[in-house]
Amino acid sequence: MMAIQAVERYGPVEVVDPEDVDNDAFVVSVAGMGAPVVMIEKLPSGREAGEALLSLEKYFGRRADYLISIEAGGMNSTIPIATAARFKRPLIDGDGMGRAFPELQMVTFHLVGVKATPMSMADEKGNSVILDTVDNFWAERIARAITVKFGGVAWIAIYPMNGRQFKAGAVRHSLSKEISIGRALREAKARGANPLDALLDATGGFLLFKGKIVDVLRRATGGFARGEARLEGLEEFKGSELAIRFQNENLVAIRDGTVIASVPDLITVVEKDSAKPITTERLKYGLRVAVIGIPCDPKWRTPEALKVVGPRYFGYDIDYVPIEEAVKRLGA
């Protein structure tokens, strides 16, 4: 809604292909940080991310040439649209994840040596902070502590880089991918086709489960929303159970005691009939949902990347198995 309002008020946003970005251009990501469930009650004004951007530009003494999304999921796929519209900055068609992850160092730019800092943080009260840390893990630790003090949500401008670094690390054309998914769902609805089938086709995903949510354990702790959702099977999955464990984003899916999907692949919960997404803060008892698994960008499947975003990093004593292999083993 913030992005739509900004475009209506300030005009459309120019989207630029990564190849058209000059190597010396100044590129900055803007995003929200914290527990998404907090924003159900603590609504942003829509200006906070822009204030973080202005703070970082003041620090560098330079205007950002381009804005980017830090991740291709949830609010952080659209916050940069709102900010780009407000400040008339072009948006590059690419991001740092190709999905969503909960921690600051979990971006593809980290894998190619780009520093998260200097970064700026702002809240709705007018407070702002500039951080410069020794590495990206320390950026996560310190920024998370500040986010908690800000009330569970902070707005950040982060990963300042040049165009060459962006092109080396980015998941390219993710914005175009998001648009194609939305278009596929809209067109399926218009012609009376099954939107879930359209979603699977558009994403190259796999149907993991259909069921009713029978329990959700969720707690906001340490600047994250952590918890587990339990589902009872419906239709062809009747008699089975699925557990999804999450930390802001869905991390592991366990069906009848067997892990069928894990990070860095995507585990996505959607309404069973409409295929509209349900983020972790919106999971609740009684919803009838479908769960799909989507292969992650290949950048996340290297041994070095798995050290940062694999299931063991999150405390799960399991090895990562690509979703297409896990589904094939189960005959799903």
C-alpha positions, 0 to 999 in steps of 0.5 A, spaced: 500 500 500 505 504 501 508 503 494 502 504 491 501 510 494 508 513 493 507 511 485 500 515 485 503 521 489 510 522 486 509 518 479 512 511 476 519 508 478 524 507 472 526 500 473 533 499 470 537 493 467 543 491 471 547 491 465 545 498 464 548 500 470 555 504 470 561 500 474 562 507 478 555 508 480 553 509 487 548 503 489 544 503 496 539 498 498 533 501 503 529 496 507 525 494 514 529 490 519 526 487 525 520 482 527 514 483 521 509 481 526 510 488 530 508 492 524 501 489 524 500 494 530 506 499 529 504 501 522 510 505 519 508 512 516 512 511 509 517 516 510 522 512 515 526 508 509 527 515 506 530 518 512 535 512 513 537 513 505 538 521 507 542 520 513 547 515 509 547 520 503 549 525 508 554 521 511 557 519 504 556 526 501 553 523 495 547 522 492 545 515 491 544 513 483 540 507 484 536 504 489 535 496 490 531 491 494 535 487 499 531 481 498 525 479 493 520 477 498 515 481 503 515 488 505 522 489 503 521 487 495 516 494 495 519 499 500 524 500 495 519 502 490 516 507 495 522 510 496 524 510 489 518 514 487 519 519 493 526 521 491 525 520 483 531 514 484 531 509 478 531 502 481 535 496 479 532 490 476 535 485 481 536 484 489 541 481 494 537 474 495 532 472 490 528 470 496 527 473 503 532 471 509 532 474 516 539 476 517 543 482 514 549 478 512 545 473 508 545 476 502 549 475 495 553 481 496 556 478 502 558 472 498 563 477 494 566 481 499 561 487 499 560 490 506 554 492 509 556 498 513 557 504 513 549 503 514 544 508 517 538 506 521 532 510 523 525 509 527 518 513 526 520 518 532 526 521 528 532 517 531 537 515 526 544 512 527 550 510 523 554 504 524 561 502 521 562 495 523 568 490 522 564 485 518 557 483 516 556 479 522 557 484 527 553 489 523 547 484 524 549 483 532 549 491 533 543 493 528 539 487 531 540 490 538 538 497 536 532 495 532 530 492 539 531 498 542 527 502 537 521 498 538 522 491 534 522 495 527 528 499 524 528 502 517 535 502 514 539 504 508 545 498 507 550 495 503 553 501 499 556 499 493 558 501 486 555 498 480 561 493 479 560 490 485 552 490 484 553 486 478 558 481 481 553 479 487 546 481 485 541 476 483 539 479 477 532 480 474 528 478 480 523 484 480 521 482 473 520 475 476 516 478 481 512 481 476 511 475 472 509 471 478 503 476 479 501 476 472 501 469 472 496 469 478 492 475 475 491 471 468 489 465 471 484 468 475 481 472 469 480 465 465 478 461 471 484 457 471 487 454 477 491 459 480 496 454 484 498 451 478 499 457 475 504 459 481 507 452 480 509 453 473 511 461 474 516 459 479 518 452 477 516 450 484 513 443 487 507 442 491 509 440 498 502 440 502 495 442 502 492 442 509 489 446 515 493 450 520 491 447 527 496 450 531 501 456 531 507 458 536 510 465 535 514 469 539 517 475 538 524 475 541 531 478 539 528 482 534 525 476 530 519 473 530 520 465 531 516 459 531 512 453 528 506 452 524 502 445 524 498 443 519 493 437 518 493 434 511 487 435 506 485 432 499 491 428 497 495 429 503 489 427 508 492 423 514 499 427 513 501 432 518 506 438 516 510 442 521 513 449 518 519 452 523 520 459 521 525 465 523 521 471 520 521 466 514 520 459 513 526 455 514 524 448 515 518 443 512 517 437 516 512 432 513 510 426 517 517 426 521 521 427 514 524 434 512 522 435 505 524 442 504 529 447 508 533 453 507 536 456 502 530 453 498 524 457 499 518 454 503 512 458 501 505 458 504 499 460 500 491 460 500 489 454 498 484 456 493 487 463 491 494 462 491 495 468 495 501 468 499 501 468 507 507 471 510 509 468 517 506 474 521 499 472 518 499 464 519 493 463 524 489 457 526 484 455 521 487 457 515 486 452 509 493 453 505 498 450 500 505 449 501 510 450 495 517 449 495 521 453 490 528 452 488 533 458 490 538 461 486 544 457 484 548 462 488 546 459 495 548 452 493 555 453 494 559 450 500 561 457 502 553 460 501 551 454 505 555 456 511 551 463 511 544 460 510 544 453 510 539 449 515 545 448 520 547 455 521 540 456 524 541 450 528 538 444 525 542 438 525 541 436 517 544 437 511 541 441 505 538 437 500 536 441 494 528 441 493 528 437 487 532 432 490 528 431 496 521 431 492 524 426 488 526 421 493 519 422 497 515 421 490 511 427 491 
